[in-house]
Amino acid sequence: MLQGNNFAYLNFDDNQLLEKWDEDLAMSALDDVYPDYDFMLLDEIQNLPDWDLWVSKLYRRGKNLIITGSNANMLSSEMATVLTGRYLQIEMLPFSLDETMRWKNISPDREEQSAHAIMLADDYMRNGGYPETIPARGITKSYLS
Protein backbone atom coordinates (compact mmCIF):
# COMPACT_ATOMS: atom_id res chain seq x y z
CA MET A 1 0.00 0.00 0.00
CA LEU A 2 2.84 2.39 0.77
CA GLN A 3 5.27 1.04 -1.79
CA GLY A 4 7.05 3.94 -3.45
CA ASN A 5 5.97 6.40 -0.72
CA ASN A 6 8.12 7.98 1.95
CA PHE A 7 6.68 6.87 5.29
CA ALA A 8 7.56 6.66 8.96
CA TYR A 9 6.91 3.43 10.85
CA LEU A 10 6.21 2.91 14.53
CA ASN A 11 5.40 -0.53 15.97
CA PHE A 12 3.53 -0.58 19.28
CA ASP A 13 4.25 -4.26 19.85
CA ASP A 14 7.33 -3.18 21.83
CA ASN A 15 6.99 -3.15 25.63
CA GLN A 16 9.95 -0.78 26.06
CA LEU A 17 8.26 1.78 23.83
CA LEU A 18 4.98 1.44 25.71
CA GLU A 19 6.55 1.58 29.18
CA LYS A 20 8.49 4.76 28.38
CA TRP A 21 5.95 6.37 26.06
CA ASP A 22 6.57 10.04 25.37
CA GLU A 23 4.73 11.38 22.34
CA ASP A 24 7.06 14.36 21.86
CA LEU A 25 10.13 12.12 21.98
CA ALA A 26 8.48 9.65 19.59
CA MET A 27 7.68 12.41 17.08
CA SER A 28 11.23 13.77 17.33
CA ALA A 29 12.67 10.29 16.75
CA LEU A 30 10.37 9.69 13.76
CA ASP A 31 11.44 13.01 12.24
CA ASP A 32 15.11 12.07 12.72
CA VAL A 33 14.85 8.52 11.40
CA TYR A 34 12.37 9.23 8.58
CA PRO A 35 13.02 12.78 7.36
CA ASP A 36 10.30 14.39 5.20
CA TYR A 37 7.92 11.43 5.43
CA ASP A 38 4.51 11.72 3.80
CA PHE A 39 2.69 9.04 5.83
CA MET A 40 2.88 7.61 9.33
CA LEU A 41 2.28 3.88 9.67
CA LEU A 42 1.28 3.08 13.25
CA ASP A 43 1.27 -0.69 13.73
CA GLU A 44 -0.61 -2.42 16.59
CA ILE A 45 -1.72 0.99 17.88
CA GLN A 46 -4.34 -0.59 20.16
CA ASN A 47 -1.50 -1.47 22.58
CA LEU A 48 -0.97 2.22 23.40
CA PRO A 49 -3.29 3.44 26.17
CA ASP A 50 -5.52 6.30 24.97
CA TRP A 51 -4.15 5.87 21.45
CA ASP A 52 -7.24 7.54 20.01
CA LEU A 53 -6.38 10.87 21.68
CA TRP A 54 -2.88 10.85 20.20
CA VAL A 55 -4.15 9.84 16.77
CA SER A 56 -6.75 12.63 16.85
CA LYS A 57 -4.01 15.12 17.69
CA LEU A 58 -1.87 13.88 14.79
CA TYR A 59 -4.86 14.12 12.46
CA ARG A 60 -5.53 17.72 13.53
CA ARG A 61 -1.88 18.48 12.78
CA GLY A 62 -2.40 17.28 9.22
CA LYS A 63 -0.56 13.95 9.42
CA ASN A 64 -1.49 11.28 6.89
CA LEU A 65 -2.00 8.19 9.02
CA ILE A 66 -2.24 4.51 8.35
CA ILE A 67 -3.23 2.61 11.47
CA THR A 68 -3.11 -1.16 11.77
CA GLY A 69 -4.08 -3.51 14.52
CA SER A 70 -4.90 -7.14 15.05
CA ASN A 71 -7.07 -6.74 18.12
CA ALA A 72 -10.83 -7.30 17.96
CA ASN A 73 -11.30 -3.81 19.44
CA MET A 74 -9.96 -2.38 16.19
CA LEU A 75 -12.99 -3.85 14.41
CA SER A 76 -15.57 -2.76 16.92
CA SER A 77 -18.13 -0.01 16.59
CA GLU A 78 -16.04 1.97 19.09
CA MET A 79 -13.53 2.58 16.31
CA ALA A 80 -16.20 4.30 14.25
CA THR A 81 -17.09 6.52 17.20
CA VAL A 82 -13.48 7.42 17.99
CA LEU A 83 -12.49 8.34 14.43
CA THR A 84 -15.83 9.37 12.93
CA GLY A 85 -15.43 10.65 9.40
CA ARG A 86 -11.65 10.38 9.51
CA TYR A 87 -10.92 6.81 8.56
CA LEU A 88 -11.32 4.14 5.96
CA GLN A 89 -11.49 0.66 7.46
CA ILE A 90 -10.00 -2.17 5.42
CA GLU A 91 -10.64 -5.55 6.97
CA MET A 92 -7.93 -8.05 6.01
CA LEU A 93 -8.88 -11.72 6.03
CA PRO A 94 -6.90 -14.85 5.19
CA PHE A 95 -7.29 -16.40 1.76
CA SER A 96 -10.07 -18.93 1.26
CA LEU A 97 -9.03 -22.34 -0.09
CA ASP A 98 -10.23 -21.29 -3.54
CA GLU A 99 -8.18 -18.07 -3.40
CA THR A 100 -5.14 -20.04 -2.22
CA MET A 101 -5.52 -22.44 -5.16
CA ARG A 102 -5.83 -19.54 -7.62
CA TRP A 103 -2.78 -17.81 -6.11
CA LYS A 104 -0.75 -21.04 -6.47
CA ASN A 105 -2.19 -21.43 -10.00
CA ILE A 106 -3.63 -24.87 -9.20
CA SER A 107 -6.93 -26.06 -10.59
CA PRO A 108 -8.52 -29.07 -8.88
CA ASP A 109 -10.52 -29.67 -12.08
CA ARG A 110 -7.38 -30.41 -14.09
CA GLU A 111 -6.48 -34.09 -13.76
CA GLU A 112 -2.72 -33.49 -13.91
CA GLN A 113 -3.01 -31.07 -10.96
CA SER A 114 -5.39 -33.09 -8.77
CA ALA A 115 -2.60 -34.48 -6.55
CA HIS A 116 -1.23 -30.94 -6.07
CA ALA A 117 -4.73 -29.70 -5.24
CA ILE A 118 -5.19 -32.41 -2.59
CA MET A 119 -1.80 -31.61 -1.03
CA LEU A 120 -2.57 -27.89 -1.04
CA ALA A 121 -6.01 -28.48 0.53
CA ASP A 122 -4.39 -30.58 3.27
CA ASP A 123 -1.76 -27.88 3.86
CA TYR A 124 -4.47 -25.19 3.95
CA MET A 125 -6.50 -27.12 6.55
CA ARG A 126 -3.42 -27.53 8.77
CA ASN A 127 -1.86 -24.07 8.35
CA GLY A 128 -4.54 -21.69 7.13
CA GLY A 129 -4.51 -19.12 4.39
CA TYR A 130 -2.51 -16.15 5.65
CA PRO A 131 -0.87 -14.80 2.47
CA GLU A 132 2.47 -14.15 4.19
CA THR A 133 2.80 -17.77 5.33
CA ILE A 134 1.70 -19.61 2.17
CA PRO A 135 4.99 -19.25 0.26
CA ALA A 136 7.07 -19.58 3.46
CA ARG A 137 5.49 -22.34 5.55
CA GLY A 138 8.60 -22.38 7.78
CA ILE A 139 7.35 -19.19 9.48
CA THR A 140 3.76 -20.37 9.94
CA LYS A 141 4.08 -21.77 13.46
CA SER A 142 5.73 -18.68 14.92
CA TYR A 143 3.51 -16.36 12.85
CA LEU A 144 0.29 -17.93 14.08
CA SER A 145 1.39 -18.22 17.70
N, CA, C and O atoms as a DFTB+ gen file, in Angstrom:
580 C
 N C O
     1  1       0.821      -1.198       0.000
     2  2       0.000       0.000       0.000
     3  2       0.865       1.261       0.000
     4  3       0.514       2.259      -0.631
     5  1       1.972       1.215       0.695
     6  2       2.838       2.394       0.773
     7  2       4.075       2.273      -0.120
     8  3       4.974       3.112      -0.069
     9  1       4.108       1.236      -0.923
    10  2       5.268       1.039      -1.792
    11  2       5.489       2.271      -2.668
    12  3       4.570       2.753      -3.330
    13  1       6.714       2.765      -2.659
    14  2       7.049       3.942      -3.446
    15  2       6.783       5.251      -2.735
    16  3       7.055       6.317      -3.286
    17  1       6.252       5.194      -1.509
    18  2       5.974       6.397      -0.724
    19  2       6.960       6.509       0.433
    20  3       7.435       5.502       0.959
    21  1       7.256       7.724       0.816
    22  2       8.125       7.983       1.948
    23  2       7.257       7.953       3.207
    24  3       6.370       8.791       3.374
    25  1       7.518       6.977       4.099
    26  2       6.684       6.870       5.286
    27  2       7.507       6.559       6.527
    28  3       8.586       5.971       6.449
    29  1       6.977       6.966       7.664
    30  2       7.558       6.662       8.964
    31  2       6.799       5.474       9.547
    32  3       5.601       5.315       9.314
    33  1       7.504       4.649      10.301
    34  2       6.906       3.428      10.846
    35  2       7.157       3.351      12.343
    36  3       8.281       3.541      12.809
    37  1       6.096       3.070      13.091
    38  2       6.214       2.910      14.532
    39  2       5.393       1.697      14.945
    40  3       4.189       1.645      14.695
    41  1       6.047       0.710      15.585
    42  2       5.403      -0.529      15.973
    43  2       5.157      -0.524      17.481
    44  3       6.099      -0.440      18.269
    45  1       3.909      -0.614      17.868
    46  2       3.527      -0.583      19.276
    47  2       3.441      -1.974      19.888
    48  3       2.750      -2.181      20.885
    49  1       4.141      -2.917      19.291
    50  2       4.251      -4.258      19.855
    51  2       5.534      -4.375      20.678
    52  3       6.027      -5.479      20.907
    53  1       6.065      -3.256      21.114
    54  2       7.332      -3.183      21.831
    55  2       7.071      -2.673      23.251
    56  3       6.692      -1.517      23.439
    57  1       7.272      -3.530      24.238
    58  2       6.990      -3.150      25.631
    59  2       7.842      -1.976      26.102
    60  3       7.369      -1.145      26.877
    61  1       9.096      -1.897      25.643
    62  2       9.948      -0.783      26.059
    63  2       9.382       0.541      25.576
    64  3       9.403       1.530      26.308
    65  1       8.882       0.567      24.363
    66  2       8.263       1.779      23.828
    67  2       7.039       2.160      24.654
    68  3       6.851       3.327      24.998
    69  1       6.215       1.174      24.967
    70  2       4.978       1.439      25.706
    71  2       5.252       1.867      27.151
    72  3       4.571       2.747      27.678
    73  1       6.247       1.247      27.789
    74  2       6.552       1.581      29.181
    75  2       7.118       2.986      29.326
    76  3       6.908       3.642      30.347
    77  1       7.834       3.449      28.307
    78  2       8.487       4.761      28.384
    79  2       7.877       5.744      27.386
    80  3       8.561       6.641      26.893
    81  1       6.606       5.575      27.097
    82  2       5.951       6.368      26.059
    83  2       6.033       7.872      26.345
    84  3       5.675       8.348      27.423
    85  1       6.513       8.587      25.344
    86  2       6.574      10.044      25.374
    87  2       6.299      10.496      23.946
    88  3       7.143      10.332      23.064
    89  1       5.125      11.063      23.721
    90  2       4.735      11.378      22.342
    91  2       5.659      12.399      21.691
    92  3       5.927      12.300      20.494
    93  1       6.148      13.366      22.438
    94  2       7.064      14.358      21.856
    95  2       8.382      13.709      21.447
    96  3       8.918      14.002      20.378
    97  1       8.901      12.829      22.299
    98  2      10.134      12.118      21.981
    99  2       9.929      11.193      20.777
   100  3      10.804      11.082      19.918
   101  1       8.781      10.538      20.722
   102  2       8.476       9.654      19.590
   103  2       8.421      10.446      18.288
   104  3       8.971      10.009      17.277
   105  1       7.770      11.595      18.300
   106  2       7.682      12.414      17.085
   107  2       9.062      12.914      16.664
   108  3       9.376      12.937      15.474
   109  1       9.874      13.309      17.618
   110  2      11.229      13.771      17.327
   111  2      12.052      12.639      16.710
   112  3      12.781      12.850      15.740
   113  1      11.931      11.444      17.276
   114  2      12.666      10.292      16.750
   115  2      12.193       9.938      15.339
   116  3      13.013       9.636      14.472
   117  1      10.892       9.973      15.103
   118  2      10.374       9.689      13.763
   119  2      10.898      10.699      12.750
   120  3      11.273      10.330      11.637
   121  1      10.925      11.975      13.137
   122  2      11.439      13.014      12.238
   123  2      12.918      12.803      11.933
   124  3      13.365      13.071      10.817
   125  1      13.687      12.322      12.924
   126  2      15.114      12.070      12.720
   127  2      15.359      10.845      11.846
   128  3      16.198      10.873      10.945
   129  1      14.627       9.779      12.115
   130  2      14.845       8.518      11.404
   131  2      14.231       8.537      10.004
   132  3      14.793       7.965       9.070
   133  1      13.088       9.190       9.859
   134  2      12.370       9.233       8.576
   135  2      12.154      10.684       8.154
   136  3      11.032      11.184       8.239
   137  1      13.185      11.360       7.708
   138  2      13.016      12.781       7.355
   139  2      12.037      12.966       6.183
   140  3      12.025      12.179       5.236
   141  1      11.233      14.005       6.272
   142  2      10.301      14.391       5.204
   143  2       9.334      13.281       4.795
   144  3       9.018      13.138       3.614
   145  1       8.867      12.499       5.760
   146  2       7.923      11.431       5.427
   147  2       6.562      12.028       5.077
   148  3       6.183      13.097       5.555
   149  1       5.844      11.300       4.228
   150  2       4.509      11.719       3.800
   151  2       3.396      11.033       4.597
   152  3       2.306      11.583       4.750
   153  1       3.678       9.830       5.101
   154  2       2.692       9.044       5.825
   155  2       3.314       8.513       7.106
   156  3       4.526       8.315       7.190
   157  1       2.465       8.287       8.102
   158  2       2.880       7.611       9.328
   159  2       2.125       6.289       9.414
   160  3       0.894       6.266       9.403
   161  1       2.868       5.196       9.497
   162  2       2.280       3.876       9.670
   163  2       2.433       3.503      11.141
   164  3       3.544       3.311      11.635
   165  1       1.310       3.406      11.823
   166  2       1.280       3.083      13.253
   167  2       0.734       1.665      13.388
   168  3      -0.461       1.431      13.212
   169  1       1.615       0.730      13.698
   170  2       1.272      -0.687      13.734
   171  2       0.943      -1.133      15.156
   172  3       1.648      -0.781      16.102
   173  1      -0.130      -1.907      15.302
   174  2      -0.605      -2.419      16.593
   175  2      -0.874      -1.286      17.588
   176  3      -0.550      -1.393      18.771
   177  1      -1.461      -0.219      17.097
   178  2      -1.721       0.993      17.879
   179  2      -2.609       0.732      19.090
   180  3      -2.552       1.483      20.064
   181  1      -3.424      -0.314      19.049
   182  2      -4.339      -0.589      20.163
   183  2      -3.588      -0.890      21.457
   184  3      -4.187      -0.857      22.532
   185  1      -2.291      -1.183      21.377
   186  2      -1.498      -1.467      22.582
   187  2      -1.145      -0.201      23.360
   188  3      -0.745      -0.282      24.521
   189  1      -1.287       0.946      22.744
   190  2      -0.973       2.218      23.403
   191  2      -2.216       2.725      24.138
   192  3      -3.250       2.951      23.509
   193  1      -2.131       2.906      25.454
   194  2      -3.291       3.442      26.171
   195  2      -3.691       4.822      25.614
   196  3      -2.834       5.653      25.315
   197  1      -4.965       5.040      25.487
   198  2      -5.517       6.304      24.972
   199  2      -4.949       6.674      23.604
   200  3      -4.724       7.846      23.302
   201  1      -4.723       5.642      22.781
   202  2      -4.154       5.867      21.452
   203  2      -5.020       6.805      20.622
   204  3      -4.504       7.577      19.813
   205  1      -6.326       6.742      20.818
   206  2      -7.237       7.540      20.005
   207  2      -7.023       9.038      20.206
   208  3      -7.197       9.819      19.270
   209  1      -6.645       9.448      21.422
   210  2      -6.382      10.871      21.681
   211  2      -5.150      11.339      20.914
   212  3      -5.145      12.421      20.328
   213  1      -4.103      10.507      20.925
   214  2      -2.881      10.855      20.204
   215  2      -3.129      10.886      18.699
   216  3      -2.668      11.795      18.008
   217  1      -3.851       9.900      18.196
   218  2      -4.153       9.837      16.765
   219  2      -4.988      11.049      16.346
   220  3      -4.752      11.615      15.278
   221  1      -5.942      11.448      17.154
   222  2      -6.749      12.634      16.847
   223  2      -5.879      13.887      16.779
   224  3      -6.073      14.746      15.920
   225  1      -4.922      13.978      17.694
   226  2      -4.007      15.118      17.691
   227  2      -3.162      15.130      16.410
   228  3      -2.978      16.178      15.793
   229  1      -2.658      13.972      16.023
   230  2      -1.868      13.875      14.788
   231  2      -2.705      14.260      13.573
   232  3      -2.235      14.953      12.670
   233  1      -3.953      13.798      13.568
   234  2      -4.859      14.117      12.464
   235  2      -5.094      15.629      12.371
   236  3      -5.070      16.200      11.281
   237  1      -5.320      16.269      13.518
   238  2      -5.528      17.722      13.529
   239  2      -4.295      18.474      13.046
   240  3      -4.402      19.577      12.510
   241  1      -3.129      17.874      13.238
   242  2      -1.877      18.482      12.780
   243  2      -1.605      18.212      11.301
   244  3      -0.582      18.638      10.764
   245  1      -2.521      17.506      10.649
   246  2      -2.403      17.277       9.216
   247  2      -1.575      16.071       8.814
   248  3      -1.155      15.970       7.662
   249  1      -1.331      15.149       9.744
   250  2      -0.558      13.951       9.424
   251  2      -1.429      12.966       8.650
   252  3      -2.599      12.763       8.973
   253  1      -0.843      12.363       7.631
   254  2      -1.494      11.285       6.892
   255  2      -1.177       9.988       7.617
   256  3      -0.017       9.582       7.688
   257  1      -2.190       9.343       8.151
   258  2      -1.995       8.193       9.023
   259  2      -2.517       6.911       8.410
   260  3      -3.558       6.887       7.754
   261  1      -1.770       5.854       8.639
   262  2      -2.237       4.507       8.353
   263  2      -2.085       3.750       9.654
   264  3      -0.983       3.623      10.188
   265  1      -3.198       3.249      10.160
   266  2      -3.230       2.610      11.470
   267  2      -3.607       1.149      11.270
   268  3      -4.594       0.831      10.607
   269  1      -2.802       0.264      11.857
   270  2      -3.109      -1.157      11.767
   271  2      -3.219      -1.731      13.167
   272  3      -2.656      -1.201      14.124
   273  1      -3.948      -2.814      13.261
   274  2      -4.075      -3.510      14.524
   275  2      -4.693      -4.869      14.309
   276  3      -5.448      -5.075      13.359
   277  1      -4.376      -5.790      15.183
   278  2      -4.899      -7.141      15.050
   279  2      -5.876      -7.478      16.165
   280  3      -6.326      -8.619      16.269
   281  1      -6.199      -6.531      16.974
   282  2      -7.075      -6.741      18.122
   283  2      -8.537      -6.607      17.687
   284  3      -8.855      -5.811      16.803
   285  1      -9.402      -7.370      18.297
   286  2     -10.830      -7.297      17.965
   287  2     -11.401      -5.912      18.223
   288  3     -12.366      -5.514      17.571
   289  1     -10.814      -5.163      19.173
   290  2     -11.302      -3.809      19.437
   291  2     -11.154      -2.902      18.230
   292  3     -11.909      -1.943      18.073
   293  1     -10.180      -3.203      17.373
   294  2      -9.964      -2.383      16.187
   295  2     -11.123      -2.531      15.199
   296  3     -11.323      -1.678      14.335
   297  1     -11.875      -3.609      15.333
   298  2     -12.991      -3.851      14.412
   299  2     -14.337      -3.468      15.018
   300  3     -15.375      -3.595      14.369
   301  1     -14.313      -3.016      16.221
   302  2     -15.573      -2.760      16.916
   303  2     -16.209      -1.448      16.472
   304  3     -15.605      -0.650      15.756
   305  1     -17.430      -1.252      16.913
   306  2     -18.129      -0.012      16.595
   307  2     -17.507       1.174      17.323
   308  3     -17.720       2.323      16.937
   309  1     -16.728       0.893      18.389
   310  2     -16.044       1.974      19.095
   311  2     -15.081       2.710      18.166
   312  3     -14.899       3.922      18.281
   313  1     -14.475       1.975      17.256
   314  2     -13.527       2.582      16.310
   315  2     -14.243       3.642      15.483
   316  3     -13.701       4.723      15.252
   317  1     -15.434       3.342      15.044
   318  2     -16.200       4.303      14.253
   319  2     -16.509       5.552      15.066
   320  3     -16.490       6.662      14.535
   321  1     -16.790       5.377      16.339
   322  2     -17.091       6.518      17.204
   323  2     -15.851       7.370      17.433
   324  3     -15.919       8.598      17.387
   325  1     -14.723       6.722      17.679
   326  2     -13.477       7.424      17.989
   327  2     -12.984       8.246      16.798
   328  3     -12.532       9.379      16.965
   329  1     -13.070       7.681      15.615
   330  2     -12.490       8.337      14.432
   331  2     -13.548       8.728      13.396
   332  3     -13.263       8.719      12.199
   333  1     -14.723       9.059      13.821
   334  2     -15.831       9.365      12.925
   335  2     -15.425      10.302      11.799
   336  3     -14.911      11.398      12.023
   337  1     -15.675       9.834      10.581
   338  2     -15.431      10.650       9.398
   339  2     -13.975      10.821       9.030
   340  3     -13.661      11.552       8.091
   341  1     -13.077      10.165       9.748
   342  2     -11.648      10.381       9.506
   343  2     -10.920       9.101       9.147
   344  3      -9.689       9.077       9.159
   345  1     -11.627       8.057       8.834
   346  2     -10.918       6.814       8.564
   347  2     -11.609       6.008       7.480
   348  3     -12.788       6.193       7.180
   349  1     -10.828       5.110       6.909
   350  2     -11.319       4.135       5.957
   351  2     -10.875       2.786       6.500
   352  3      -9.678       2.509       6.570
   353  1     -11.813       1.959       6.878
   354  2     -11.488       0.662       7.459
   355  2     -11.344      -0.363       6.353
   356  3     -12.227      -0.505       5.507
   357  1     -10.225      -1.082       6.362
   358  2     -10.004      -2.172       5.418
   359  2      -9.790      -3.423       6.244
   360  3      -8.768      -3.565       6.917
   361  1     -10.741      -4.319       6.195
   362  2     -10.638      -5.553       6.969
   363  2      -9.872      -6.577       6.141
   364  3     -10.266      -6.905       5.022
   365  1      -8.774      -7.078       6.701
   366  2      -7.933      -8.049       6.013
   367  2      -8.260      -9.439       6.548
   368  3      -8.228      -9.667       7.758
   369  1      -8.568     -10.352       5.659
   370  2      -8.879     -11.719       6.034
   371  2      -7.922     -12.677       5.330
   372  3      -7.358     -12.336       4.290
   373  1      -7.736     -13.867       5.886
   374  2      -6.900     -14.849       5.193
   375  2      -7.561     -15.290       3.897
   376  3      -8.764     -15.112       3.706
   377  1      -6.759     -15.867       3.008
   378  2      -7.292     -16.404       1.762
   379  2      -8.217     -17.581       2.054
   380  3      -7.997     -18.343       2.995
   381  1      -9.251     -17.716       1.235
   382  2     -10.065     -18.928       1.260
   383  2      -9.258     -20.021       0.544
   384  3      -8.228     -19.734      -0.065
   385  1      -9.724     -21.261       0.618
   386  2      -9.029     -22.342      -0.091
   387  2      -9.030     -22.070      -1.594
   388  3      -8.022     -22.284      -2.268
   389  1     -10.156     -21.601      -2.112
   390  2     -10.235     -21.286      -3.540
   391  2      -9.235     -20.194      -3.933
   392  3      -8.572     -20.300      -4.965
   393  1      -9.128     -19.150      -3.114
   394  2      -8.177     -18.074      -3.400
   395  2      -6.735     -18.578      -3.317
   396  3      -5.883     -18.177      -4.109
   397  1      -6.474     -19.458      -2.353
   398  2      -5.139     -20.040      -2.224
   399  2      -4.795     -20.848      -3.463
   400  3      -3.682     -20.753      -3.979
   401  1      -5.738     -21.636      -3.942
   402  2      -5.519     -22.437      -5.162
   403  2      -5.246     -21.527      -6.360
   404  3      -4.334     -21.781      -7.147
   405  1      -6.044     -20.466      -6.491
   406  2      -5.827     -19.541      -7.616
   407  2      -4.470     -18.857      -7.518
   408  3      -3.793     -18.673      -8.529
   409  1      -4.065     -18.474      -6.293
   410  2      -2.780     -17.809      -6.105
   411  2      -1.620     -18.741      -6.478
   412  3      -0.617     -18.303      -7.042
   413  1      -1.774     -20.041      -6.154
   414  2      -0.751     -21.037      -6.472
   415  2      -0.903     -21.568      -7.900
   416  3      -0.132     -22.415      -8.350
   417  1      -1.926     -21.046      -8.605
   418  2      -2.191     -21.430     -10.002
   419  2      -2.452     -22.937     -10.124
   420  3      -1.937     -23.601     -11.023
   421  1      -3.260     -23.454      -9.204
   422  2      -3.625     -24.865      -9.203
   423  2      -5.133     -24.968      -9.394
   424  3      -5.916     -24.294      -8.724
   425  1      -5.512     -25.831     -10.327
   426  2      -6.929     -26.055     -10.590
   427  2      -7.271     -27.496     -10.235
   428  3      -6.733     -28.423     -10.841
   429  1      -8.164     -27.702      -9.256
   430  2      -8.518     -29.071      -8.883
   431  2      -9.272     -29.799      -9.993
   432  3      -9.388     -31.024      -9.955
   433  1      -9.783     -29.068     -10.975
   434  2     -10.520     -29.671     -12.078
   435  2      -9.600     -30.296     -13.125
   436  3     -10.026     -31.131     -13.923
   437  1      -8.331     -29.880     -13.109
   438  2      -7.382     -30.415     -14.090
   439  2      -6.748     -31.684     -13.530
   440  3      -6.123     -31.665     -12.469
   441  1      -6.918     -32.775     -14.251
   442  2      -6.485     -34.088     -13.762
   443  2      -5.002     -34.114     -13.385
   444  3      -4.626     -34.716     -12.379
   445  1      -4.165     -33.463     -14.188
   446  2      -2.724     -33.485     -13.908
   447  2      -2.348     -32.679     -12.660
   448  3      -1.230     -32.792     -12.158
   449  1      -3.287     -31.863     -12.162
   450  2      -3.014     -31.071     -10.958
   451  2      -3.788     -31.560      -9.738
   452  3      -3.707     -30.949      -8.673
   453  1      -4.534     -32.647      -9.878
   454  2      -5.388     -33.090      -8.774
   455  2      -4.575     -33.472      -7.542
   456  3      -4.996     -33.174      -6.424
   457  1      -3.426     -34.120      -7.709
   458  2      -2.597     -34.479      -6.551
   459  2      -2.081     -33.220      -5.855
   460  3      -2.041     -33.156      -4.626
   461  1      -1.684     -32.213      -6.653
   462  2      -1.231     -30.938      -6.070
   463  2      -2.372     -30.245      -5.321
   464  3      -2.163     -29.650      -4.264
   465  1      -3.565     -30.331      -5.877
   466  2      -4.727     -29.700      -5.239
   467  2      -5.035     -30.370      -3.903
   468  3      -5.361     -29.689      -2.931
   469  1      -4.936     -31.681      -3.847
   470  2      -5.192     -32.408      -2.587
   471  2      -4.136     -32.034      -1.549
   472  3      -4.463     -31.798      -0.386
   473  1      -2.877     -31.980      -1.964
   474  2      -1.797     -31.610      -1.030
   475  2      -1.974     -30.177      -0.532
   476  3      -1.751     -29.889       0.644
   477  1      -2.375     -29.284      -1.434
   478  2      -2.573     -27.887      -1.041
   479  2      -3.764     -27.756      -0.094
   480  3      -3.714     -26.984       0.863
   481  1      -4.838     -28.510      -0.358
   482  2      -6.007     -28.478       0.527
   483  2      -5.640     -28.992       1.921
   484  3      -6.078     -28.428       2.924
   485  1      -4.844     -30.054       1.987
   486  2      -4.391     -30.577       3.272
   487  2      -3.531     -29.535       4.000
   488  3      -3.709     -29.302       5.195
   489  1      -2.614     -28.920       3.280
   490  2      -1.760     -27.880       3.861
   491  2      -2.604     -26.711       4.352
   492  3      -2.352     -26.183       5.435
   493  1      -3.586     -26.304       3.585
   494  2      -4.471     -25.192       3.954
   495  2      -5.227     -25.508       5.248
   496  3      -5.347     -24.658       6.129
   497  1      -5.736     -26.744       5.351
   498  2      -6.495     -27.122       6.547
   499  2      -5.602     -27.142       7.794
   500  3      -6.075     -26.856       8.894
   501  1      -4.345     -27.471       7.635
   502  2      -3.420     -27.529       8.767
   503  2      -2.870     -26.151       9.139
   504  3      -2.688     -25.850      10.319
   505  1      -2.606     -25.312       8.125
   506  2      -1.857     -24.073       8.348
   507  2      -2.612     -22.788       8.044
   508  3      -2.139     -21.702       8.378
   509  1      -3.772     -22.893       7.418
   510  2      -4.542     -21.689       7.130
   511  2      -4.115     -20.989       5.855
   512  3      -3.284     -21.485       5.094
   513  1      -4.706     -19.826       5.642
   514  2      -4.511     -19.121       4.387
   515  2      -3.951     -17.726       4.524
   516  3      -4.265     -16.862       3.705
   517  1      -3.127     -17.471       5.538
   518  2      -2.512     -16.148       5.647
   519  2      -1.514     -15.975       4.504
   520  3      -0.573     -16.760       4.389
   521  1      -1.704     -14.961       3.657
   522  2      -0.866     -14.804       2.468
   523  2       0.633     -14.791       2.764
   524  3       1.420     -15.302       1.967
   525  1       1.037     -14.222       3.887
   526  2       2.468     -14.148       4.195
   527  2       3.070     -15.525       4.452
   528  3       4.253     -15.744       4.194
   529  1       2.260     -16.454       4.958
   530  2       2.796     -17.767       5.329
   531  2       2.700     -18.804       4.207
   532  3       3.402     -19.814       4.266
   533  1       1.885     -18.602       3.218
   534  2       1.697     -19.613       2.171
   535  2       3.003     -19.917       1.422
   536  3       3.334     -21.091       1.261
   537  1       3.753     -18.915       0.960
   538  2       4.992     -19.248       0.258
   539  2       6.154     -19.590       1.204
   540  3       7.196     -20.062       0.749
   541  1       5.988     -19.360       2.502
   542  2       7.066     -19.584       3.462
   543  2       6.512     -20.326       4.667
   544  3       6.430     -19.762       5.758
   545  1       6.134     -21.578       4.482
   546  2       5.491     -22.338       5.549
   547  2       6.386     -22.503       6.773
   548  3       5.884     -22.823       7.850
   549  1       7.682     -22.296       6.642
   550  2       8.597     -22.384       7.778
   551  2       8.298     -21.359       8.855
   552  3       8.657     -21.566      10.014
   553  1       7.645     -20.250       8.501
   554  2       7.349     -19.194       9.485
   555  2       5.941     -19.331      10.062
   556  3       5.566     -18.581      10.963
   557  1       5.165     -20.279       9.552
   558  2       3.756     -20.371       9.937
   559  2       3.560     -20.555      11.426
   560  3       2.750     -19.854      12.032
   561  1       4.287     -21.486      12.030
   562  2       4.082     -21.772      13.458
   563  2       4.327     -20.536      14.321
   564  3       3.503     -20.202      15.173
   565  1       5.447     -19.861      14.106
   566  2       5.727     -18.676      14.921
   567  2       4.789     -17.529      14.562
   568  3       4.412     -16.749      15.437
   569  1       4.410     -17.413      13.300
   570  2       3.511     -16.363      12.853
   571  2       2.141     -16.505      13.518
   572  3       1.581     -15.525      14.008
   573  1       1.615     -17.703      13.532
   574  2       0.289     -17.933      14.080
   575  2       0.269     -17.929      15.608
   576  3      -0.766     -17.638      16.209
   577  1       1.389     -18.245      16.238
   578  2       1.386     -18.217      17.699
   579  2       1.486     -16.791      18.196
   580  3       1.499     -16.558      19.404
